[in-house]
Every structure is written in C-alpha cells, then in structure tokens.
Amino acid sequence: MKDETKKWLDYAEENLRSAKILLKSDLYNPTLQNVQQAVEMLKSLCIEFSISFKKTHSINELATLLAENNFKVGLSLDECDLL
C-alpha cells in the first residue's frame, strides 16, 4: 500500500470514529461533516490505483470516477448527494 493511501485511510478512520461519538451526543451536523470526510476515503482508491482526480469534496464525482475505472462503489446517487 502506498504511503499516501495509508494516510487517507487513517484520516477516514479517524473521521468515522469522530462521527460515531458525535452521533451518540445527538450532534447531527458535525456527524454528517465527519461522515462526508470519512467517505472521501474514496480518494485513497484513486491514489492506490493511480487514477487521476481533481481536488474535490464531491462524493458523487469520486464515485463516478471510480465507476468509470471499473470500481463498484456501494453508494447510490442519492446517498452521494446527501454527503
């Protein structure tokens, strides 16, 4: 695994742990913010498999890019838009 890939996955894990804590505290907006950041781990797949991507926070764009490169992302368009 590339070092940069590991870095993105570590960030995603930290964001997911944070989201779980925030959700238990009924802090929904920061929960969603951390979930969105965690899902950006899709960038790690792009990095690991040398798929060029522009700087974005759009989950939909990342999922579409990965799908175009034969990766199945288990998120619907509605779920991508929510994040």
C-alpha positions in Angstrom: 0.0 0.0 0.0 1.3 3.5 -0.9 2.1 5.8 2.0 -0.3 8.4 0.7 -3.1 5.8 0.5 -2.4 4.8 4.1 -2.6 8.5 5.2 -6.1 8.9 3.5 -7.3 5.7 5.1 -6.1 6.8 8.6 -7.9 10.1 8.1 -11.1 8.3 7.1 -10.9 6.0 10.2 -10.4 9.0 12.5 -13.4 10.8 10.9 -15.6 7.8 11.2 -14.7 7.4 14.9 -15.4 11.1 15.5 -18.8 10.8 13.7 -19.8 7.9 15.9 -19.0 9.9 19.1 -20.8 13.0 17.7 -23.9 10.9 16.8 -24.2 9.5 20.3 -24.2 13.1 21.5 -27.1 14.0 19.1 -24.8 16.4 17.2 -26.1 15.7 13.8 -24.5 18.4 11.6 -20.9 17.6 12.8 -21.7 13.9 12.5 -22.6 14.4 8.8 -19.5 16.5 8.2 -17.3 13.7 9.6 -19.1 11.0 7.7 -18.6 13.0 4.5 -14.9 13.3 5.3 -14.7 9.6 6.0 -16.3 8.7 2.7 -13.7 10.8 1.0 -11.5 7.8 1.6 -12.6 7.0 -2.0 -9.6 9.2 -2.8 -7.4 6.5 -1.4 -8.5 4.1 -4.1 -7.7 6.7 -6.7 -4.2 7.2 -5.2 -3.6 3.5 -4.8 -4.5 2.6 -8.3 -3.0 5.7 -9.9 -6.4 7.2 -11.1 -6.0 10.9 -11.6 -8.6 13.1 -9.8 -9.1 16.8 -9.3 -9.3 18.3 -5.8 -12.9 17.8 -4.8 -15.2 17.2 -1.9 -17.9 15.7 -4.1 -18.6 12.1 -3.2 -20.6 11.9 -6.4 -17.7 12.9 -8.6 -15.3 10.5 -6.8 -17.8 7.6 -7.1 -18.4 8.3 -10.8 -14.7 8.5 -11.5 -14.2 5.1 -9.7 -17.1 3.5 -11.6 -15.6 4.7 -14.9 -12.4 2.8 -13.8 -14.3 -0.4 -13.0 -14.7 0.0 -9.3 -18.0 -0.6 -7.7 -18.9 2.0 -5.0 -21.8 0.8 -2.8 -23.4 4.2 -2.7 -26.5 5.4 -4.6 -26.5 8.8 -6.3 -29.0 10.0 -3.6 -26.6 8.8 -0.9 -23.7 10.6 -2.6 -25.8 13.8 -2.8 -26.7 13.6 0.9 -23.0 13.6 1.8 
